[in-house]
Amino acid sequence: MAEAKKKSGFKNWWTGLKAEFSKIIWPTKKSVIRQTIVVVIVTVILGVLIGLLDQLIQFGLDNIIK
């Protein structure tokens, strides 16, 4: 009896999972490429800004310590 409920529960879960996957709106290839480019550009810009800020702080601390 417990096995019948277990199989039925799995079947209901699988059916629900397939129904939810059919609701997903997948992005287009063009959209994924565009968003990837934006992420790479923003990452590079932030990396440069953090590097410059680090150099500025290091310069200031070196002048304070000397």
PDB file of N, CA, C and O in Angstrom:
ATOM      1  N   MET A   1       0.822  -1.202   0.000  1.00  0.00           N
ATOM      2  CA  MET A   1       0.000   0.000   0.000  1.00  0.00           C
ATOM      3  C   MET A   1       0.865   1.265   0.000  1.00  0.00           C
ATOM      4  O   MET A   1       0.572   2.232  -0.702  1.00  0.00           O
ATOM      5  N   ALA A   2       1.933   1.236   0.800  1.00  0.00           N
ATOM      6  CA  ALA A   2       2.812   2.400   0.871  1.00  0.00           C
ATOM      7  C   ALA A   2       3.530   2.620  -0.456  1.00  0.00           C
ATOM      8  O   ALA A   2       3.774   3.759  -0.851  1.00  0.00           O
ATOM      9  N   GLU A   3       3.872   1.512  -1.154  1.00  0.00           N
ATOM     10  CA  GLU A   3       4.556   1.640  -2.434  1.00  0.00           C
ATOM     11  C   GLU A   3       3.658   2.276  -3.480  1.00  0.00           C
ATOM     12  O   GLU A   3       4.124   3.058  -4.310  1.00  0.00           O
ATOM     13  N   ALA A   4       2.378   1.948  -3.446  1.00  0.00           N
ATOM     14  CA  ALA A   4       1.444   2.524  -4.412  1.00  0.00           C
ATOM     15  C   ALA A   4       1.354   4.042  -4.213  1.00  0.00           C
ATOM     16  O   ALA A   4       1.323   4.798  -5.183  1.00  0.00           O
ATOM     17  N   LYS A   5       1.315   4.475  -2.963  1.00  0.00           N
ATOM     18  CA  LYS A   5       1.268   5.907  -2.677  1.00  0.00           C
ATOM     19  C   LYS A   5       2.573   6.578  -3.104  1.00  0.00           C
ATOM     20  O   LYS A   5       2.564   7.696  -3.620  1.00  0.00           O
ATOM     21  N   LYS A   6       3.694   5.888  -2.885  1.00  0.00           N
ATOM     22  CA  LYS A   6       4.989   6.444  -3.242  1.00  0.00           C
ATOM     23  C   LYS A   6       5.090   6.648  -4.747  1.00  0.00           C
ATOM     24  O   LYS A   6       5.550   7.699  -5.194  1.00  0.00           O
ATOM     25  N   LYS A   7       4.668   5.658  -5.539  1.00  0.00           N
ATOM     26  CA  LYS A   7       4.706   5.780  -6.990  1.00  0.00           C
ATOM     27  C   LYS A   7       3.754   6.857  -7.463  1.00  0.00           C
ATOM     28  O   LYS A   7       4.077   7.627  -8.367  1.00  0.00           O
ATOM     29  N   SER A   8       2.603   6.913  -6.866  1.00  0.00           N
ATOM     30  CA  SER A   8       1.621   7.916  -7.243  1.00  0.00           C
ATOM     31  C   SER A   8       2.149   9.317  -6.922  1.00  0.00           C
ATOM     32  O   SER A   8       1.967  10.250  -7.703  1.00  0.00           O
ATOM     33  N   GLY A   9       2.802   9.454  -5.771  1.00  0.00           N
ATOM     34  CA  GLY A   9       3.376  10.744  -5.386  1.00  0.00           C
ATOM     35  C   GLY A   9       4.457  11.170  -6.355  1.00  0.00           C
ATOM     36  O   GLY A   9       4.547  12.344  -6.715  1.00  0.00           O
ATOM     37  N   PHE A  10       5.292  10.210  -6.787  1.00  0.00           N
ATOM     38  CA  PHE A  10       6.349  10.515  -7.741  1.00  0.00           C
ATOM     39  C   PHE A  10       5.758  10.919  -9.080  1.00  0.00           C
ATOM     40  O   PHE A  10       6.238  11.849  -9.727  1.00  0.00           O
ATOM     41  N   LYS A  11       4.714  10.214  -9.489  1.00  0.00           N
ATOM     42  CA  LYS A  11       4.083  10.536 -10.768  1.00  0.00           C
ATOM     43  C   LYS A  11       3.477  11.947 -10.729  1.00  0.00           C
ATOM     44  O   LYS A  11       3.602  12.710 -11.687  1.00  0.00           O
ATOM     45  N   ASN A  12       2.835  12.274  -9.633  1.00  0.00           N
ATOM     46  CA  ASN A  12       2.265  13.618  -9.493  1.00  0.00           C
ATOM     47  C   ASN A  12       3.372  14.678  -9.481  1.00  0.00           C
ATOM     48  O   ASN A  12       3.232  15.743 -10.082  1.00  0.00           O
ATOM     49  N   TRP A  13       4.470  14.369  -8.789  1.00  0.00           N
ATOM     50  CA  TRP A  13       5.582  15.300  -8.730  1.00  0.00           C
ATOM     51  C   TRP A  13       6.168  15.509 -10.125  1.00  0.00           C
ATOM     52  O   TRP A  13       6.445  16.640 -10.524  1.00  0.00           O
ATOM     53  N   TRP A  14       6.354  14.418 -10.864  1.00  0.00           N
ATOM     54  CA  TRP A  14       6.938  14.498 -12.207  1.00  0.00           C
ATOM     55  C   TRP A  14       6.023  15.285 -13.141  1.00  0.00           C
ATOM     56  O   TRP A  14       6.493  16.105 -13.929  1.00  0.00           O
ATOM     57  N   THR A  15       4.722  15.036 -13.052  1.00  0.00           N
ATOM     58  CA  THR A  15       3.759  15.763 -13.882  1.00  0.00           C
ATOM     59  C   THR A  15       3.799  17.260 -13.553  1.00  0.00           C
ATOM     60  O   THR A  15       3.772  18.102 -14.451  1.00  0.00           O
ATOM     61  N   GLY A  16       3.862  17.577 -12.261  1.00  0.00           N
ATOM     62  CA  GLY A  16       3.944  18.984 -11.847  1.00  0.00           C
ATOM     63  C   GLY A  16       5.235  19.637 -12.316  1.00  0.00           C
ATOM     64  O   GLY A  16       5.248  20.798 -12.723  1.00  0.00           O
ATOM     65  N   LEU A  17       6.324  18.870 -12.252  1.00  0.00           N
ATOM     66  CA  LEU A  17       7.613  19.393 -12.699  1.00  0.00           C
ATOM     67  C   LEU A  17       7.582  19.707 -14.187  1.00  0.00           C
ATOM     68  O   LEU A  17       8.051  20.766 -14.603  1.00  0.00           O
ATOM     69  N   LYS A  18       7.036  18.804 -14.994  1.00  0.00           N
ATOM     70  CA  LYS A  18       6.938  19.046 -16.435  1.00  0.00           C
ATOM     71  C   LYS A  18       6.051  20.252 -16.717  1.00  0.00           C
ATOM     72  O   LYS A  18       6.338  21.032 -17.625  1.00  0.00           O
ATOM     73  N   ALA A  19       4.979  20.413 -15.951  1.00  0.00           N
ATOM     74  CA  ALA A  19       4.087  21.558 -16.149  1.00  0.00           C
ATOM     75  C   ALA A  19       4.812  22.867 -15.834  1.00  0.00           C
ATOM     76  O   ALA A  19       4.642  23.856 -16.547  1.00  0.00           O
ATOM     77  N   GLU A  20       5.613  22.878 -14.778  1.00  0.00           N
ATOM     78  CA  GLU A  20       6.349  24.085 -14.423  1.00  0.00           C
ATOM     79  C   GLU A  20       7.411  24.410 -15.468  1.00  0.00           C
ATOM     80  O   GLU A  20       7.620  25.578 -15.794  1.00  0.00           O
ATOM     81  N   PHE A  21       8.086  23.388 -15.997  1.00  0.00           N
ATOM     82  CA  PHE A  21       9.097  23.630 -17.022  1.00  0.00           C
ATOM     83  C   PHE A  21       8.477  24.192 -18.295  1.00  0.00           C
ATOM     84  O   PHE A  21       9.123  24.956 -19.013  1.00  0.00           O
ATOM     85  N   SER A  22       7.253  23.826 -18.577  1.00  0.00           N
ATOM     86  CA  SER A  22       6.614  24.355 -19.781  1.00  0.00           C
ATOM     87  C   SER A  22       6.263  25.835 -19.633  1.00  0.00           C
ATOM     88  O   SER A  22       6.018  26.512 -20.631  1.00  0.00           O
ATOM     89  N   LYS A  23       6.236  26.344 -18.403  1.00  0.00           N
ATOM     90  CA  LYS A  23       5.926  27.749 -18.153  1.00  0.00           C
ATOM     91  C   LYS A  23       7.152  28.651 -18.287  1.00  0.00           C
ATOM     92  O   LYS A  23       7.022  29.873 -18.365  1.00  0.00           O
ATOM     93  N   ILE A  24       8.331  28.054 -18.313  1.00  0.00           N
ATOM     94  CA  ILE A  24       9.561  28.841 -18.366  1.00  0.00           C
ATOM     95  C   ILE A  24       9.683  29.514 -19.728  1.00  0.00           C
ATOM     96  O   ILE A  24       9.465  28.894 -20.769  1.00  0.00           O
ATOM     97  N   ILE A  25      10.034  30.790 -19.698  1.00  0.00           N
ATOM     98  CA  ILE A  25      10.301  31.516 -20.935  1.00  0.00           C
ATOM     99  C   ILE A  25      11.820  31.583 -21.071  1.00  0.00           C
ATOM    100  O   ILE A  25      12.481  32.360 -20.383  1.00  0.00           O
ATOM    101  N   TRP A  26      12.359  30.766 -21.959  1.00  0.00           N
ATOM    102  CA  TRP A  26      13.801  30.682 -22.125  1.00  0.00           C
ATOM    103  C   TRP A  26      14.290  31.871 -22.945  1.00  0.00           C
ATOM    104  O   TRP A  26      13.629  32.273 -23.902  1.00  0.00           O
ATOM    105  N   PRO A  27      15.452  32.444 -22.579  1.00  0.00           N
ATOM    106  CA  PRO A  27      15.971  33.590 -23.328  1.00  0.00           C
ATOM    107  C   PRO A  27      16.482  33.162 -24.701  1.00  0.00           C
ATOM    108  O   PRO A  27      16.867  32.013 -24.913  1.00  0.00           O
ATOM    109  N   THR A  28      16.473  34.105 -25.608  1.00  0.00           N
ATOM    110  CA  THR A  28      16.991  33.828 -26.945  1.00  0.00           C
ATOM    111  C   THR A  28      18.519  33.854 -26.913  1.00  0.00           C
ATOM    112  O   THR A  28      19.125  34.368 -25.973  1.00  0.00           O
ATOM    113  N   LYS A  29      19.123  33.295 -27.947  1.00  0.00           N
ATOM    114  CA  LYS A  29      20.587  33.285 -28.039  1.00  0.00           C
ATOM    115  C   LYS A  29      21.126  34.707 -28.080  1.00  0.00           C
ATOM    116  O   LYS A  29      22.135  35.011 -27.444  1.00  0.00           O
ATOM    117  N   LYS A  30      20.460  35.574 -28.823  1.00  0.00           N
ATOM    118  CA  LYS A  30      20.876  36.965 -28.947  1.00  0.00           C
ATOM    119  C   LYS A  30      20.840  37.657 -27.581  1.00  0.00           C
ATOM    120  O   LYS A  30      21.748  38.417 -27.246  1.00  0.00           O
ATOM    121  N   SER A  31      19.809  37.399 -26.809  1.00  0.00           N
ATOM    122  CA  SER A  31      19.670  37.998 -25.486  1.00  0.00           C
ATOM    123  C   SER A  31      20.764  37.507 -24.538  1.00  0.00           C
ATOM    124  O   SER A  31      21.323  38.294 -23.774  1.00  0.00           O
ATOM    125  N   VAL A  32      21.066  36.225 -24.586  1.00  0.00           N
ATOM    126  CA  VAL A  32      22.112  35.666 -23.721  1.00  0.00           C
ATOM    127  C   VAL A  32      23.469  36.266 -24.073  1.00  0.00           C
ATOM    128  O   VAL A  32      24.242  36.617 -23.181  1.00  0.00           O
ATOM    129  N   ILE A  33      23.761  36.384 -25.356  1.00  0.00           N
ATOM    130  CA  ILE A  33      25.035  36.962 -25.791  1.00  0.00           C
ATOM    131  C   ILE A  33      25.135  38.411 -25.342  1.00  0.00           C
ATOM    132  O   ILE A  33      26.170  38.832 -24.827  1.00  0.00           O
ATOM    133  N   ARG A  34      24.074  39.171 -25.533  1.00  0.00           N
ATOM    134  CA  ARG A  34      24.073  40.592 -25.152  1.00  0.00           C
ATOM    135  C   ARG A  34      24.278  40.742 -23.641  1.00  0.00           C
ATOM    136  O   ARG A  34      25.073  41.575 -23.206  1.00  0.00           O
ATOM    137  N   GLN A  35      23.581  39.958 -22.854  1.00  0.00           N
ATOM    138  CA  GLN A  35      23.714  40.046 -21.401  1.00  0.00           C
ATOM    139  C   GLN A  35      25.097  39.594 -20.939  1.00  0.00           C
ATOM    140  O   GLN A  35      25.637  40.151 -19.983  1.00  0.00           O
ATOM    141  N   THR A  36      25.672  38.604 -21.594  1.00  0.00           N
ATOM    142  CA  THR A  36      27.016  38.143 -21.254  1.00  0.00           C
ATOM    143  C   THR A  36      28.036  39.232 -21.519  1.00  0.00           C
ATOM    144  O   THR A  36      28.936  39.455 -20.708  1.00  0.00           O
ATOM    145  N   ILE A  37      27.902  39.913 -22.652  1.00  0.00           N
ATOM    146  CA  ILE A  37      28.815  41.010 -22.983  1.00  0.00           C
ATOM    147  C   ILE A  37      28.712  42.118 -21.940  1.00  0.00           C
ATOM    148  O   ILE A  37      29.729  42.667 -21.517  1.00  0.00           O
ATOM    149  N   VAL A  38      27.502  42.446 -21.527  1.00  0.00           N
ATOM    150  CA  VAL A  38      27.310  43.488 -20.518  1.00  0.00           C
ATOM    151  C   VAL A  38      27.974  43.078 -19.204  1.00  0.00           C
ATOM    152  O   VAL A  38      28.628  43.901 -18.563  1.00  0.00           O
ATOM    153  N   VAL A  39      27.817  41.831 -18.800  1.00  0.00           N
ATOM    154  CA  VAL A  39      28.419  41.358 -17.546  1.00  0.00           C
ATOM    155  C   VAL A  39      29.933  41.428 -17.622  1.00  0.00           C
ATOM    156  O   VAL A  39      30.578  41.840 -16.658  1.00  0.00           O
ATOM    157  N   VAL A  40      30.516  41.034 -18.750  1.00  0.00           N
ATOM    158  CA  VAL A  40      31.974  41.077 -18.901  1.00  0.00           C
ATOM    159  C   VAL A  40      32.469  42.521 -18.851  1.00  0.00           C
ATOM    160  O   VAL A  40      33.466  42.807 -18.188  1.00  0.00           O
ATOM    161  N   ILE A  41      31.790  43.427 -19.537  1.00  0.00           N
ATOM    162  CA  ILE A  41      32.201  44.834 -19.549  1.00  0.00           C
ATOM    163  C   ILE A  41      32.109  45.436 -18.146  1.00  0.00           C
ATOM    164  O   ILE A  41      33.034  46.115 -17.700  1.00  0.00           O
ATOM    165  N   VAL A  42      31.008  45.192 -17.457  1.00  0.00           N
ATOM    166  CA  VAL A  42      30.846  45.741 -16.105  1.00  0.00           C
ATOM    167  C   VAL A  42      31.905  45.152 -15.166  1.00  0.00           C
ATOM    168  O   VAL A  42      32.432  45.865 -14.311  1.00  0.00           O
ATOM    169  N   THR A  43      32.220  43.874 -15.313  1.00  0.00           N
ATOM    170  CA  THR A  43      33.236  43.241 -14.479  1.00  0.00           C
ATOM    171  C   THR A  43      34.607  43.868 -14.711  1.00  0.00           C
ATOM    172  O   THR A  43      35.340  44.125 -13.756  1.00  0.00           O
ATOM    173  N   VAL A  44      34.954  44.114 -15.962  1.00  0.00           N
ATOM    174  CA  VAL A  44      36.248  44.736 -16.276  1.00  0.00           C
ATOM    175  C   VAL A  44      36.301  46.153 -15.717  1.00  0.00           C
ATOM    176  O   VAL A  44      37.307  46.545 -15.126  1.00  0.00           O
ATOM    177  N   ILE A  45      35.237  46.921 -15.894  1.00  0.00           N
ATOM    178  CA  ILE A  45      35.204  48.298 -15.386  1.00  0.00           C
ATOM    179  C   ILE A  45      35.343  48.313 -13.866  1.00  0.00           C
ATOM    180  O   ILE A  45      36.116  49.102 -13.322  1.00  0.00           O
ATOM    181  N   LEU A  46      34.605  47.455 -13.184  1.00  0.00           N
ATOM    182  CA  LEU A  46      34.702  47.409 -11.720  1.00  0.00           C
ATOM    183  C   LEU A  46      36.080  46.950 -11.268  1.00  0.00           C
ATOM    184  O   LEU A  46      36.597  47.443 -10.266  1.00  0.00           O
ATOM    185  N   GLY A  47      36.680  46.013 -11.993  1.00  0.00           N
ATOM    186  CA  GLY A  47      38.027  45.564 -11.660  1.00  0.00           C
ATOM    187  C   GLY A  47      39.034  46.695 -11.767  1.00  0.00           C
ATOM    188  O   GLY A  47      39.902  46.847 -10.907  1.00  0.00           O
ATOM    189  N   VAL A  48      38.916  47.491 -12.825  1.00  0.00           N
ATOM    190  CA  VAL A  48      39.818  48.635 -13.003  1.00  0.00           C
ATOM    191  C   VAL A  48      39.591  49.665 -11.897  1.00  0.00           C
ATOM    192  O   VAL A  48      40.552  50.192 -11.336  1.00  0.00           O
ATOM    193  N   LEU A  49      38.334  49.953 -11.583  1.00  0.00           N
ATOM    194  CA  LEU A  49      38.037  50.926 -10.529  1.00  0.00           C
ATOM    195  C   LEU A  49      38.564  50.458  -9.176  1.00  0.00           C
ATOM    196  O   LEU A  49      39.134  51.251  -8.427  1.00  0.00           O
ATOM    197  N   ILE A  50      38.380  49.192  -8.860  1.00  0.00           N
ATOM    198  CA  ILE A  50      38.889  48.668  -7.588  1.00  0.00           C
ATOM    199  C   ILE A  50      40.411  48.727  -7.566  1.00  0.00           C
ATOM    200  O   ILE A  50      41.002  49.055  -6.537  1.00  0.00           O
ATOM    201  N   GLY A  51      41.050  48.412  -8.689  1.00  0.00           N
ATOM    202  CA  GLY A  51      42.507  48.493  -8.767  1.00  0.00           C
ATOM    203  C   GLY A  51      43.008  49.913  -8.567  1.00  0.00           C
ATOM    204  O   GLY A  51      43.978  50.138  -7.843  1.00  0.00           O
ATOM    205  N   LEU A  52      42.347  50.875  -9.213  1.00  0.00           N
ATOM    206  CA  LEU A  52      42.736  52.279  -9.044  1.00  0.00           C
ATOM    207  C   LEU A  52      42.527  52.752  -7.610  1.00  0.00           C
ATOM    208  O   LEU A  52      43.373  53.454  -7.055  1.00  0.00           O
ATOM    209  N   LEU A  53      41.414  52.373  -7.018  1.00  0.00           N
ATOM    210  CA  LEU A  53      41.141  52.731  -5.632  1.00  0.00           C
ATOM    211  C   LEU A  53      42.192  52.114  -4.705  1.00  0.00           C
ATOM    212  O   LEU A  53      42.635  52.758  -3.755  1.00  0.00           O
ATOM    213  N   ASP A  54      42.582  50.896  -4.973  1.00  0.00           N
ATOM    214  CA  ASP A  54      43.608  50.233  -4.178  1.00  0.00           C
ATOM    215  C   ASP A  54      44.938  50.980  -4.288  1.00  0.00           C
ATOM    216  O   ASP A  54      45.617  51.199  -3.285  1.00  0.00           O
ATOM    217  N   GLN A  55      45.305  51.368  -5.504  1.00  0.00           N
ATOM    218  CA  GLN A  55      46.553  52.112  -5.704  1.00  0.00           C
ATOM    219  C   GLN A  55      46.510  53.467  -4.992  1.00  0.00           C
ATOM    220  O   GLN A  55      47.500  53.892  -4.396  1.00  0.00           O
ATOM    221  N   LEU A  56      45.364  54.139  -5.059  1.00  0.00           N
ATOM    222  CA  LEU A  56      45.206  55.433  -4.407  1.00  0.00           C
ATOM    223  C   LEU A  56      45.337  55.296  -2.891  1.00  0.00           C
ATOM    224  O   LEU A  56      46.021  56.096  -2.253  1.00  0.00           O
ATOM    225  N   ILE A  57      44.698  54.307  -2.325  1.00  0.00           N
ATOM    226  CA  ILE A  57      44.793  54.090  -0.875  1.00  0.00           C
ATOM    227  C   ILE A  57      46.223  53.731  -0.493  1.00  0.00           C
ATOM    228  O   ILE A  57      46.738  54.224   0.511  1.00  0.00           O
ATOM    229  N   GLN A  58      46.864  52.885  -1.275  1.00  0.00           N
ATOM    230  CA  GLN A  58      48.259  52.506  -0.996  1.00  0.00           C
ATOM    231  C   GLN A  58      49.183  53.727  -1.057  1.00  0.00           C
ATOM    232  O   GLN A  58      50.066  53.876  -0.212  1.00  0.00           O
ATOM    233  N   PHE A  59      48.987  54.590  -2.042  1.00  0.00           N
ATOM    234  CA  PHE A  59      49.774  55.805  -2.163  1.00  0.00           C
ATOM    235  C   PHE A  59      49.575  56.705  -0.936  1.00  0.00           C
ATOM    236  O   PHE A  59      50.536  57.238  -0.380  1.00  0.00           O
ATOM    237  N   GLY A  60      48.325  56.862  -0.529  1.00  0.00           N
ATOM    238  CA  GLY A  60      48.024  57.688   0.645  1.00  0.00           C
ATOM    239  C   GLY A  60      48.629  57.113   1.910  1.00  0.00           C
ATOM    240  O   GLY A  60      49.190  57.862   2.708  1.00  0.00           O
ATOM    241  N   LEU A  61      48.536  55.833   2.116  1.00  0.00           N
ATOM    242  CA  LEU A  61      49.114  55.218   3.303  1.00  0.00           C
ATOM    243  C   LEU A  61      50.626  55.302   3.301  1.00  0.00           C
ATOM    244  O   LEU A  61      51.237  55.530   4.344  1.00  0.00           O
ATOM    245  N   ASP A  62      51.239  55.119   2.138  1.00  0.00           N
ATOM    246  CA  ASP A  62      52.697  55.244   2.050  1.00  0.00           C
ATOM    247  C   ASP A  62      53.147  56.659   2.447  1.00  0.00           C
ATOM    248  O   ASP A  62      54.152  56.814   3.140  1.00  0.00           O
ATOM    249  N   ASN A  63      52.417  57.679   2.017  1.00  0.00           N
ATOM    250  CA  ASN A  63      52.762  59.056   2.367  1.00  0.00           C
ATOM    251  C   ASN A  63      52.531  59.333   3.843  1.00  0.00           C
ATOM    252  O   ASN A  63      53.284  60.097   4.447  1.00  0.00           O
ATOM    253  N   ILE A  64      51.525  58.740   4.428  1.00  0.00           N
ATOM    254  CA  ILE A  64      51.233  58.950   5.853  1.00  0.00           C
ATOM    255  C   ILE A  64      52.304  58.270   6.704  1.00  0.00           C
ATOM    256  O   ILE A  64      52.765  58.842   7.692  1.00  0.00           O
ATOM    257  N   ILE A  65      52.699  57.062   6.330  1.00  0.00           N
ATOM    258  CA  ILE A  65      53.667  56.293   7.117  1.00  0.00           C
ATOM    259  C   ILE A  65      55.064  56.897   7.014  1.00  0.00           C
ATOM    260  O   ILE A  65      55.804  56.871   7.998  1.00  0.00           O
ATOM    261  N   LYS A  66      55.449  57.434   5.872  1.00  0.00           N
ATOM    262  CA  LYS A  66      56.795  57.980   5.685  1.00  0.00           C
ATOM    263  C   LYS A  66      56.946  59.300   6.332  1.00  0.00           C
ATOM    264  O   LYS A  66      58.020  59.898   6.269  1.00  0.00           O
TER     265      LYS A  66
END
